[in-house]
């Protein structure tokens, strides 16, 4: 049995580690809420809509929603394990954080390496959506063109190769209301006249430019969140060790 002075020195350390780990677990839980929110947002986002409606759809929103939900559950588990002071629960929590760290690291690296493939899938999805556009049930393209104030994949002339253009002309969602034009049917069916009344910028270039401009920020945040798990792993392992040692000292 260790002397009382040793036990008195150990207890403040355990209390301090518990405080830090509970604070960490709450922050970890909050990141889960953010991921869940981003996943739900991505499910209804314009770019994701295109991918989900393509043959090569992505499950990214569902992955984010699932990951966020799991992190929320384990964040609460971390708080519970810390309050209980259970060494095996803390070790289980540390193991989960390790898995999350590795998964986020692999996902971040894979996303960076295959960014060009992702861009190609998105472009293929956009081309397909444009080619099958009917003006009735294809609201995704209309939303994109109105929101981004753009027209067509490369520019408004991209619509010239579609079946819709042959019968109806360029979609009215391309109309630039600030140009002063009326966007009549005759103007939309004539590329030369349409040039004066529709948006000039291509939609796909705008979408990818936005993604690429923020790629560094996204990568930095992703890796920051990934390495944030290392703090939790360190705290959980240290607390588990101190609690175990303290239990032995009391024997």
GUZAKOL-525555 format. One record per residue: residue number from 1; residue in three letters; chain; x negated, y, z of N, C-alpha, C in turn. Coordinates in pm, whole numbers, plus 50000, padded with zeros to 5 digits. Layout:
ATOM num residuo cadena   n_X   n_Y   n_Z  ca_X  ca_Y  ca_Z   c_X   c_Y   c_Z
ATOM NUM     ala      A     X     Y     Z     X     Y     Z     X     Y     Z
...
This chain:
ATOM num residuo cadena   n_X   n_Y   n_Z  ca_X  ca_Y  ca_Z   c_X   c_Y   c_Z
ATOM   1     unk      A 49915 49879 50000 50000 50000 50000 49913 50125 50000
ATOM   2     unk      A 49943 50220 49912 49864 50342 49903 49895 50435 50018
ATOM   3     unk      A 49802 50521 50054 49825 50618 50161 49936 50715 50124
ATOM   4     unk      A 50004 50773 50225 50115 50866 50198 50075 50984 50111
ATOM   5     unk      A 49951 51030 50124 49906 51147 50045 49911 51118 49896
ATOM   6     unk      A 49878 50992 49858 49880 50956 49715 50023 50958 49662
ATOM   7     unk      A 50118 50907 49742 50257 50907 49700 50313 51049 49690
ATOM   8     unk      A 50270 51135 49782 50315 51274 49779 50265 51347 49656
ATOM   9     unk      A 50146 51307 49607 50091 51369 49487 50161 51317 49361
ATOM  10     unk      A 50209 51193 49367 50271 51130 49251 50411 51184 49225
ATOM  11     unk      A 50489 51205 49331 50628 51247 49317 50645 51380 49244
ATOM  12     unk      A 50565 51482 49275 50580 51608 49197 50550 51588 49049
ATOM  13     unk      A 50454 51500 49018 50421 51473 48878 50540 51408 48808
ATOM  14     unk      A 50604 51312 48875 50721 51245 48818 50834 51344 48796
ATOM  15     unk      A 50857 51431 48895 50962 51533 48883 50935 51626 48765
ATOM  16     unk      A 50809 51665 48750 50770 51754 48641 50790 51686 48505
ATOM  17     unk      A 50748 51559 48496 50763 51485 48371 50910 51464 48337
ATOM  18     unk      A 50992 51437 48440 51136 51421 48417 51197 51549 48360
ATOM  19     unk      A 51157 51661 48416 51210 51790 48370 51175 51814 48224
ATOM  20     unk      A 51048 51789 48190 51003 51809 48052 51073 51712 47956
ATOM  21     unk      A 51087 51586 48000 51146 51485 47911 51295 51509 47891
ATOM  22     unk      A 51366 51554 47995 51507 51587 47978 51523 51705 47882
ATOM  23     unk      A 51437 51805 47898 51440 51920 47807 51412 51876 47664
ATOM  24     unk      A 51313 51789 47649 51279 51737 47517 51396 51659 47457
ATOM  25     unk      A 51458 51574 47539 51569 51491 47491 51687 51577 47445
ATOM  26     unk      A 51710 51686 47514 51818 51776 47474 51786 51843 47340
ATOM  27     unk      A 51659 51882 47322 51618 51939 47194 51628 51835 47084
ATOM  28     unk      A 51586 51711 47117 51595 51600 47022 51740 51574 46983
ATOM  29     unk      A 51827 51580 47081 51971 51563 47056 52022 51673 46964
ATOM  30     unk      A 51974 51795 46985 52017 51908 46903 51970 51892 46758
ATOM  31     unk      A 51850 51836 46737 51803 51810 46599 51894 51709 46530
ATOM  32     unk      A 51946 51614 46610 52042 51519 46555 52169 51587 46509
ATOM  33     unk      A 52213 51683 46587 52333 51761 46550 52307 51838 46420
ATOM  34     unk      A 52186 51894 46408 52151 51969 46286 52151 51877 46164
ATOM  35     unk      A 52087 51759 46179 52083 51663 46068 52224 51620 46027
ATOM  36     unk      A 52307 51598 46126 52446 51559 46099 52517 51670 46023
ATOM  37     unk      A 52496 51794 46065 52559 51908 45999 52508 51925 45856
ATOM  38     unk      A 52375 51908 45838 52316 51919 45704 52370 51809 45613
ATOM  39     unk      A 52386 51688 45668 52440 51577 45590 52582 51605 45544
ATOM  40     unk      A 52664 51658 45634 52802 51692 45599 52803 51804 45495
ATOM  41     unk      A 52715 51903 45516 52705 52013 45418 52660 51960 45282
ATOM  42     unk      A 52559 51869 45284 52509 51812 45160 52614 51731 45086
ATOM  43     unk      A 52706 51672 45162 52811 51591 45099 52900 51676 45009
ATOM  44     unk      A 52917 51803 45044 53004 51889 44966 52925 51996 44889
ATOM  45     unk      A 52792 51987 44893 52710 52086 44824 52714 52064 44673
ATOM  46     unk      A 52688 52167 44599 52699 52161 44454 52603 52061 44392
ATOM  47     unk      A 52477 52064 44430 52380 51975 44371 52411 51830 44405
ATOM  48     unk      A 52451 51806 44530 52482 51670 44570 52608 51620 44498
ATOM  49     unk      A 52702 51707 44474 52822 51667 44402 52787 51609 44266
ATOM  50     unk      A 52696 51674 44198 52654 51626 44067 52591 51488 44076
ATOM  51     unk      A 52503 51470 44174 52434 51343 44190 52530 51231 44226
ATOM  52     unk      A 52624 51261 44312 52719 51159 44356 52812 51117 44243
ATOM  53     unk      A 52835 51208 44148 52923 51176 44036 52849 51115 43919
ATOM  54     unk      A 52717 51097 43932 52638 51040 43825 52617 50891 43849
ATOM  55     unk      A 52565 50823 43746 52537 50680 43759 52427 50655 43859
ATOM  56     unk      A 52338 50752 43875 52224 50738 43966 52248 50824 44088
ATOM  57     unk      A 52364 50810 44147 52400 50891 44262 52307 50868 44379
ATOM  58     unk      A 52302 50964 44467 52216 50955 44584 52298 50932 44710
ATOM  59     unk      A 52238 50860 44803 52302 50837 44933 52244 50930 45038
ATOM  60     unk      A 52168 51032 44994 52100 51122 45088 52192 51182 45194
ATOM  61     unk      A 52312 51234 45156 52399 51290 45261 52439 51188 45366
ATOM  62     unk      A 52466 51065 45320 52507 50961 45414 52391 50920 45504
ATOM  63     unk      A 52270 50920 45448 52151 50889 45527 52132 50993 45637
ATOM  64     unk      A 52149 51120 45601 52134 51228 45698 52241 51220 45807
ATOM  65     unk      A 52363 51190 45765 52473 51178 45863 52446 51062 45958
ATOM  66     unk      A 52404 50947 45902 52375 50831 45986 52258 50855 46078
ATOM  67     unk      A 52151 50916 46024 52034 50946 46105 52067 51043 46217
ATOM  68     unk      A 52144 51147 46183 52183 51245 46284 52264 51182 46396
ATOM  69     unk      A 52356 51092 46359 52439 51026 46460 52354 50938 46552
ATOM  70     unk      A 52258 50865 46495 52171 50778 46575 52084 50861 46669
ATOM  71     unk      A 52032 50974 46619 51948 51060 46702 52029 51120 46817
ATOM  72     unk      A 52154 51155 46790 52241 51208 46896 52260 51104 47006
ATOM  73     unk      A 52284 50979 46965 52305 50871 47062 52179 50847 47144
ATOM  74     unk      A 52064 50838 47077 51940 50811 47150 51892 50932 47229
ATOM  75     unk      A 51930 51051 47185 51897 51169 47264 51968 51165 47399
ATOM  76     unk      A 52094 51124 47397 52169 51107 47521 52112 50991 47603
ATOM  77     unk      A 52070 50886 47533 52009 50771 47602 51880 50813 47671
ATOM  78     unk      A 51804 50901 47605 51680 50950 47665 51706 51027 47793
ATOM  79     unk      A 51810 51110 47792 51846 51184 47914 51888 51088 48025
ATOM  80     unk      A 51967 50987 47988 52013 50889 48086 51896 50810 48143
ATOM  81     unk      A 51805 50765 48055 51689 50687 48100 51599 50769 48191
ATOM  82     unk      A 51585 50897 48161 51502 50985 48243 51563 51006 48380
ATOM  83     unk      A 51693 51030 48384 51760 51050 48513 51758 50923 48598
ATOM  84     unk      A 51775 50809 48531 51771 50682 48604 51630 50647 48651
ATOM  85     unk      A 51531 50696 48578 51393 50665 48612 51359 50519 48588
ATOM  86     unk      A 51419 50461 48484 51398 50320 48452 51281 50305 48356
ATOM  87     unk      A 51173 50236 48396 51056 50220 48309 51089 50151 48177
ATOM  88     unk      A 51171 50044 48180 51200 49971 48056 51286 50054 47961
ATOM  89     unk      A 51376 50136 48017 51455 50225 47933 51367 50332 47868
ATOM  90     unk      A 51273 50383 47945 51182 50485 47893 51092 50427 47784
ATOM  91     unk      A 51050 50302 47803 50968 50236 47699 51050 50213 47572
ATOM  92     unk      A 51176 50176 47590 51265 50158 47475 51286 50290 47402
ATOM  93     unk      A 51301 50396 47478 51316 50530 47421 51191 50570 47343
ATOM  94     unk      A 51073 50540 47400 50946 50570 47332 50934 50491 47203
ATOM  95     unk      A 50977 50364 47205 50972 50281 47084 51063 50339 46975
ATOM  96     unk      A 51181 50385 47013 51272 50445 46916 51212 50572 46857
ATOM  97     unk      A 51151 50655 46941 51088 50778 46892 50975 50747 46795
ATOM  98     unk      A 50903 50638 46822 50795 50596 46733 50851 50558 46597
ATOM  99     unk      A 50962 50484 46596 51026 50444 46470 51076 50566 46394
ATOM 100     unk      A 51134 50661 46466 51183 50784 46402 51066 50862 46340
ATOM 101     unk      A 50956 50869 46414 50837 50940 46365 50787 50877 46235
ATOM 102     unk      A 50775 50745 46233 50725 50675 46114 50822 50690 45997
ATOM 103     unk      A 50952 50680 46026 51052 50692 45920 51051 50832 45858
ATOM 104     unk      A 51042 50935 45942 51041 51072 45892 50914 51100 45813
ATOM 105     unk      A 50803 51044 45859 50676 51063 45790 50680 51000 45651
ATOM 106     unk      A 50731 50877 45644 50741 50807 45516 50839 50879 45424
ATOM 107     unk      A 50952 50923 45478 51053 50993 45397 50999 51124 45342
ATOM 108     unk      A 50925 51197 45426 50868 51325 45382 50765 51307 45272
ATOM 109     unk      A 50678 51209 45289 50574 51182 45189 50637 51133 45059
ATOM 110     unk      A 50737 51043 45071 50804 50989 44952 50877 51099 44875
ATOM 111     unk      A 50945 51187 44950 51015 51297 44885 50922 51388 44809
ATOM 112     unk      A 50802 51412 44865 50704 51499 44797 50645 51430 44674
ATOM 113     unk      A 50614 51301 44687 50552 51226 44577 50649 51210 44461
ATOM 114     unk      A 50776 51180 44493 50875 51152 44389 50963 51272 44358
ATOM 115     unk      A 50915 51393 44387 50996 51512 44364 51030 51531 44216
ATOM 116     unk      A 50937 51491 44128 50963 51506 43985 51069 51406 43938
ATOM 117     unk      A 51067 51285 43995 51170 51186 43962 51307 51234 44010
ATOM 118     unk      A 51309 51294 44129 51434 51348 44183 51488 51458 44092
ATOM 119     unk      A 51397 51541 44043 51435 51649 43952 51492 51592 43822
ATOM 120     unk      A 51430 51483 43773 51477 51421 43649 51616 51360 43667
ATOM 121     unk      A 51640 51299 43783 51772 51241 43812 51877 51352 43817
ATOM 122     unk      A 51842 51463 43881 51934 51575 43891 51964 51633 43754
ATOM 123     unk      A 51861 51643 43668 51881 51696 43534 51969 51603 43451
ATOM 124     unk      A 51946 51471 43463 52028 51374 43391 52173 51382 43435
ATOM 125     unk      A 52193 51400 43566 52329 51412 43618 52397 51537 43566
ATOM 126     unk      A 52321 51645 43558 52378 51771 43508 52416 51756 43361
ATOM 127     unk      A 52327 51695 43282 52355 51675 43140 52482 51592 43119
ATOM 128     unk      A 52496 51487 43198 52614 51402 43186 52741 51478 43223
ATOM 129     unk      A 52733 51553 43332 52849 51630 43375 52890 51732 43269
ATOM 130     unk      A 52791 51789 43202 52818 51887 43097 52878 51821 42974
ATOM 131     unk      A 52829 51701 42939 52876 51633 42818 53019 51580 42832
ATOM 132     unk      A 53059 51545 42955 53194 51491 42974 53290 51597 43028
ATOM 133     unk      A 53246 51721 43032 53330 51830 43084 53458 51843 43002
ATOM 134     unk      A 53571 51852 43072 53699 51864 43003 53774 51991 43041
ATOM 135     unk      A 53726 52058 43147 53791 52181 43189 53908 52159 43282
ATOM 136     unk      A 53939 52034 43311 54054 52003 43396 54010 51949 43532
ATOM 137     unk      A 53932 51841 43527 53894 51775 43652 53747 51794 43687
ATOM 138     unk      A 53675 51873 43609 53532 51893 43633 53506 52027 43700
ATOM 139     unk      A 53545 52036 43823 53533 52163 43893 53391 52190 43942
ATOM 140     unk      A 53306 52088 43952 53170 52105 44001 53091 52205 43915
ATOM 141     unk      A 53094 52184 43784 53021 52274 43695 53077 52416 43701
ATOM 142     unk      A 53207 52427 43710 53268 52560 43719 53223 52631 43847
ATOM 143     unk      A 53219 52559 43956 53174 52618 44083 53029 52662 44074
ATOM 144     unk      A 52946 52578 44014 52804 52611 44000 52786 52737 43916
ATOM 145     unk      A 52856 52743 43803 52839 52856 43712 52891 52986 43772
ATOM 146     unk      A 53000 52978 43847 53052 53100 43910 52963 53143 44028
ATOM 147     unk      A 52921 53045 44107 52843 53077 44227 52705 53129 44193
ATOM 148     unk      A 52636 53060 44101 52499 53099 44065 52495 53203 43954
ATOM 149     unk      A 52611 53233 43896 52621 53328 43784 52527 53286 43671
ATOM 150     unk      A 52551 53164 43625 52470 53107 43519 52562 53038 43419
ATOM 151     unk      A 52503 52985 43312 52585 52920 43210 52504 52814 43137
ATOM 152     unk      A 52551 52691 43142 52484 52582 43072 52359 52533 43144
ATOM 153     unk      A 52306 52421 43096 52186 52365 43159 52065 52457 43139
ATOM 154     unk      A 52031 52485 43011 51918 52574 42982 51965 52718 42967
ATOM 155     unk      A 52075 52736 42897 52144 52865 42884 52281 52839 42821
ATOM 156     unk      A 52351 52942 42786 52488 52925 42736 52494 52842 42608
ATOM 157     unk      A 52384 52839 42529 52384 52762 42404 52385 52611 42428
ATOM 158     unk      A 52359 52569 42551 52363 52425 42582 52502 52367 42561
ATOM 159     unk      A 52603 52452 42575 52740 52405 42557 52773 52374 42412
ATOM 160     unk      A 52692 52422 42320 52721 52403 42178 52718 52255 42137
ATOM 161     unk      A 52649 52173 42215 52637 52030 42182 52745 51943 42246
ATOM 162     unk      A 52841 52006 42312 52944 51930 42383 53074 51925 42304
ATOM 163     unk      A 53154 51824 42333 53285 51811 42269 53378 51923 42312
ATOM 164     unk      A 53361 51969 42435 53449 52076 42486 53431 52204 42404
ATOM 165     unk      A 53307 52234 42367 53280 52357 42291 53348 52353 42154
ATOM 166     unk      A 53351 52235 42093 53410 52223 41959 53558 52255 41958
ATOM 167     unk      A 53624 52229 42071 53769 52253 42077 53807 52381 42153
ATOM 168     unk      A 53731 52411 42258 53768 52524 42345 53664 52635 42352
ATOM 169     unk      A 53540 52603 42315 53433 52700 42328 53361 52687 42461
ATOM 170     unk      A 53294 52791 42502 53222 52792 42629 53323 52805 42744
ATOM 171     unk      A 53304 52733 42854 53399 52743 42966 53411 52886 43018
ATOM 172     unk      A 53531 52920 43063 53555 53055 43114 53478 53085 43242
ATOM 173     unk      A 53431 52979 43310 53352 53002 43432 53218 53066 43401
ATOM 174     unk      A 53181 53070 43272 53057 53135 43231 53075 53286 43211
ATOM 175     unk      A 53198 53331 43213 53224 53472 43183 53159 53566 43283
ATOM 176     unk      A 53087 53663 43230 53022 53764 43313 53117 53884 43324
ATOM 177     unk      A 53187 53889 43434 53289 53993 43452 53229 54134 43461
ATOM 178     unk      A 53100 54142 43493 53037 54273 43506 52992 54330 43371
ATOM 179     unk      A 52999 54248 43266 52951 54295 43135 53055 54380 43062
ATOM 180     unk      A 53179 54374 43111 53284 54454 43048 53358 54381 42938
ATOM 181     unk      A 53319 54255 42909 53386 54177 42805 53515 54116 42856
ATOM 182     unk      A 53600 54074 42762 53727 54014 42799 53722 53862 42801
ATOM 183     unk      A 53616 53805 42743 53602 53659 42735 53723 53596 42668
ATOM 184     unk      A 53754 53643 42549 53865 53587 42473 53825 53451 42415
ATOM 185     unk      A 53923 53377 42371 53898 53246 42313 53807 53256 42191
ATOM 186     unk      A 53827 53360 42111 53744 53380 41991 53598 53407 42029
ATOM 187     unk      A 53577 53483 42136 53441 53512 42179 53372 53389 42234
ATOM 188     unk      A 53446 53309 42308 53387 53190 42370 53356 53080 42268
ATOM 189     unk      A 53422 53083 42152 53397 52983 42049 53285 53024 41953
ATOM 190     unk      A 53242 53147 41963 53135 53199 41877 53013 53231 41963
ATOM 191     unk      A 52902 53160 41940 52783 53179 42024 52729 53321 42016
ATOM 192     unk      A 52738 53382 41899 52686 53518 41884 52769 53618 41965
ATOM 193     unk      A 52900 53603 41959 52987 53692 42037 52980 53658 42187
ATOM 194     unk      A 52967 53529 42216 52963 53486 42356 52840 53541 42428
ATOM 195     unk      A 52733 53564 42354 52610 53616 42414 52632 53749 42484
ATOM 196     unk      A 52735 53822 42444 52761 53954 42501 52850 53949 42625
ATOM 197     unk      A 52917 53835 42647 53017 53831 42755 52994 53720 42859
ATOM 198     unk      A 52893 53634 42838 52869 53525 42933 52734 53544 43002
ATOM 199     unk      A 52714 53469 43109 52587 53472 43181 52476 53417 43092
ATOM 200     unk      A 52359 53476 43102 52249 53439 43013 52158 53330 43074
ATOM 201     unk      A 52151 53324 43204 52057 53231 43268 52111 53089 43271
ATOM 202     unk      A 52021 52993 43257 52058 52853 43266 52074 52810 43411
ATOM 203     unk      A 52169 52720 43437 52199 52679 43574 52094 52586 43633
ATOM 204     unk      A 52047 52492 43552 51954 52392 43607 51823 52456 43650
ATOM 205     unk      A 51774 52551 43574 51649 52618 43611 51665 52697 43740
ATOM 206     unk      A 51784 52756 43759 51811 52830 43883 51815 52736 44003
ATOM 207     unk      A 51880 52621 43985 51891 52525 44093 51754 52472 44134
ATOM 208     unk      A 51674 52432 44035 51542 52376 44066 51446 52482 44118
ATOM 209     unk      A 51460 52604 44068 51373 52712 44115 51396 52739 44263
ATOM 210     unk      A 51523 52733 44304 51556 52753 44445 51497 52643 44532
ATOM 211     unk      A 51509 52519 44484 51456 52405 44558 51304 52411 44568
ATOM 212     unk      A 51238 52443 44456 51092 52447 44453 51037 52563 44535
ATOM 213     unk      A 51111 52674 44535 51066 52791 44611 51065 52762 44760
ATOM 214     unk      A 51157 52677 44802 51168 52644 44944 51105 52509 44980
ATOM 215     unk      A 51035 52447 44883 50978 52315 44906 50875 52317 45019
ATOM 216     unk      A 50790 52421 45018 50688 52431 45123 50750 52447 45261
ATOM 217     unk      A 50854 52528 45269 50922 52549 45397 50989 52421 45444
ATOM 218     unk      A 51056 52353 45349 51124 52228 45382 51024 52123 45430
ATOM 219     unk      A 50911 52112 45357 50808 52014 45395 50749 52046 45531
ATOM 220     unk      A 50723 52176 45556 50668 52216 45686 50760 52184 45801
ATOM 221     unk      A 50889 52213 45783 50987 52184 45887 50999 52034 45909
ATOM 222     unk      A 50999 51957 45799 51012 51811 45809 50897 51750 45886
ATOM 223     unk      A 50774 51790 45851 50658 51735 45921 50651 51786 46065
ATOM 224     unk      A 50697 51909 46086 50700 51962 46223 50793 51881 46311
ATOM 225     unk      A 50912 51848 46256 51008 51767 46330 50953 51627 46354
ATOM 226     unk      A 50882 51573 46252 50825 51438 46266 50722 51434 46378
ATOM 227     unk      A 50630 51530 46380 50526 51530 46483 50581 51572 46619
ATOM 228     unk      A 50697 51632 46619 50763 51666 46745 50796 51540 46824
ATOM 229     unk      A 50817 51428 46752 50846 51302 46819 50728 51256 46904
ATOM 230     unk      A 50606 51293 46865 50488 51251 46940 50490 51305 47083
ATOM 231     unk      A 50546 51424 47100 50556 51482 47235 50646 51395 47322
ATOM 232     unk      A 50761 51355 47264 50854 51270 47338 50794 51134 47371
ATOM 233     unk      A 50720 51077 47276 50655 50947 47300 50556 50958 47415
ATOM 234     unk      A 50476 51065 47413 50376 51086 47518 50444 51104 47655
ATOM 235     unk      A 50549 51186 47661 50617 51211 47788 50685 51085 47841
ATOM 236     unk      A 50752 51009 47753 50822 50887 47795 50724 50783 47847
ATOM 237     unk      A 50612 50767 47778 50511 50668 47821 50447 50709 47954
ATOM 238     unk      A 50416 50837 47968 50354 50885 48093 50450 50869 48210
ATOM 239     unk      A 50577 50906 48188 50674 50895 48297 50697 50750 48337
ATOM 240     unk      A 50706 50662 48237 50723 50519 48265 50605 50465 48346
ATOM 241     unk      A 50485 50507 48310 50365 50461 48381 50362 50513 48524
ATOM 242     unk      A 50393 50640 48544 50390 50697 48679 50496 50634 48768
ATOM 243     unk      A 50616 50611 48710 50721 50548 48790 50683 50406 48828
ATOM 244     unk      A 50626 50332 48734 50582 50194 48762 50474 50193 48870
ATOM 245     unk      A 50376 50282 48857 50268 50290 48957 50322 50329 49094
ATOM 246     unk      A 50420 50420 49094 50478 50464 49221 50554 50351 49288
ATOM 247     unk      A 50620 50265 49208 50691 50152 49263 50594 50051 49325
ATOM 248     unk      A 50479 50033 49261 50377 49944 49316 50317 49999 49444
ATOM 249     unk      A 50305 50132 49449 50246 50195 49567 50337 50179 49690
ATOM 250     unk      A 50470 50170 49661 50564 50157 49772 50571 50014 49827
ATOM 251     unk      A 50519 49919 49749 50521 49778 49794 50415 49753 49899
